[in-house]
């Protein structure tokens, strides 16, 4: 169950930066409320995952996955720079996240 909570937290960790950008400095109501809802859900799910997963592995997977997902979505949909070296760096982060997941001890 901990890995499911971590997966949900990662999804919300990828989502809230876009609502933050759309909020235009918290001047737009619905994107601002969406940011608060996503970031709150993110932290709640992360805390539930941390009940039985090691903090070092959990945090590394959470942040690495969020960086990868946010970067890919930014490049694909927000027309952010997507050069070959940039894509290779994101791929290296993803490889590290996969490695951590494979080498992680089972949840307690």
N, C-alpha and C positions, 0 to 999 in steps of 0.2 A: 504493500500500500504506500510505503514511503516513496518509492520510485514514481508512482502515479502522482502523488502530491508534488514531487519535484518537477515532473513533466508539465503539470498545470501551472506551477510557478514560473517555469521557463516561458510558457506561452504568454502569460501576462507580463513578464519581464520584457519580452519582445514587443508587446503591444503598447505599453504605456508611453514610451518615448514619442511615438507618433501622435498620440493624443496631446502630449505636452507641447509638441511643435504646433499642432493645430489650434491649441488654446491661445496662441499669440500672446504669451506672457500672462496667462489667466484672464484675458479680456473677453474670451468667448465662453459662454456658460456651458454648453453641452460637451465640448471637448475637455473643458476643465473638470467637470463632474466625471467624465469617462476616465480621465487620468487618475483622479482620486480613487475611483472604484477599482481600476486595474492595478494600481500600485498597492492598494490595501489588500486585495485578493492575493497578489503576488507574495507579499510578506507573510500573510497568514499561511498560505500553502507551503512556503519555504520553511516556516517554523514547524509545521506539522511533519515535514520530511526530516527535519533535523532531530526529531524525537528518536529516530532509530538509525540514522545514517551519520557517518563521521563528518564533522564540520568542514575539514579541509577538502575532502573529496566533493562533498555536496556544493560547497561554495565555488570551487573551481569549475565543476560541471555547469552550475547555474549561470555563472558569469560568462564562461566560454561559449555556452550555447546561446545565450542572449546576445553576445557580441556578434557571433556568426549569423544568427537569424536577423538581427537588426541591420547588419551590414548588407546581407543579401537582399532584404526587402528594400532598403534604401537605394541600392544600386538598380534594382529591377523596376521599382515603381516611383521613386522620387528623383530619378535621373542623377544620382550622385556618381562621382567618378568610379569607373570600374575597370581600371587598367589591369594588365596581366599580373604584375607584381602584387597589386592590392588583392586580387582574387587568390593568388597563391598564399599570401599571408593569412587570409581568412580560412583557406583550406588547412593550413598548418594548425590553426586554433581548433578547427573541427576534428582533425586527427588526434590532437591531444585530449579533447573531450571524450572521444570514442575510446581511446586508450585508458583513460581514467575509469570509464564505466566498465570496461572489460576487466580491469584489475581490481575493482572495488570489492571489498568483502560484502557478504550478504547482509541485508538489513536485519537488525536485531529485533 
